[in-house]
């Protein structure tokens, strides 16, 4: 299987250097494809598939058998993700002349039912943010982080990756590094800027790290960059303390940002740019939330519905 192992290494280098995929995305691709290759190795040694001739033994039947094993212990979303990774890998092999055809192209993935994004109502967001009364350095930091996430619709990875110089207070803009190492500038609101200023002042008083210091915008107790996982943990703790009835994740704040903008009449294309979505179809998921609420209002209020 040396041929396929070498092909996987080349593929990962391609994703990192040419596609600019993040470390987490590359790790997920490697895991899913390696899982397939490990199963393929076993089957080849058993003589149940092909003749053990590496890429030459790959065919549609091989992929279908792999798909059957996935259904035994995975949900539709996971199966779909793994098959998408495999198709991309095989497409790469075809372009490199290692495969003649993509054996996964003719194998259908399970149909996905895209769930409506989890989001908070405006009242719940206000309850979350205004209910944060901890005035310690960590408390002020958390308030600033959550204000910015809701104000600018950032992904948690984008927030955690921000540096001090990424905030342009005068212009009311922040610069973030999104998926695929793509940069974008998005507006930031007054409440978020005020919360951020309060945090940085307290941080300076406590550690001597001033507002003009270079480096990460949000720091942990060791004055190092705060991780995305820590941000999610602090948000969940804060939501529980506020007694919110829904699970609150960083992505829920991002969903809330998009939903509230669309509810207020924002243009779908503008929201797409703010979120950093490549496809407008991804942003359109949020219109389902607004339409659902519109229908509820219609059914409740119209005299001749």
Buried (B, 14 or more C-beta within 10 A) or exposed (E): BEEBEEBBEEBBEBBBEEBEBBEEBBEBBBEBBEBBBEBBBEBBEEEEBBEBEBBEBBBBEBBBBBBEEBEEEBEEEEBBBBBBBBBBBBBBBBEEEBBEEBBBEEBEBBEEEEEEBBBBBEEBBEBBBEBBEEEEBBBBBBBBBBBBBBBBBBBBBBBBBBBBEBBEEEEBBBBBBBBEEEEBBBEBBEBBBEBBBBBBBBBBEEEEBEEEBEEBBBBEEEEEBBBBEBBBEBBBEBBEEBEBEEEBBBBBBBBBBBBBBBBEEEEBEEBBEBBBBEEEEEBBBBBBBBEEEEEEEEEEEEEEE
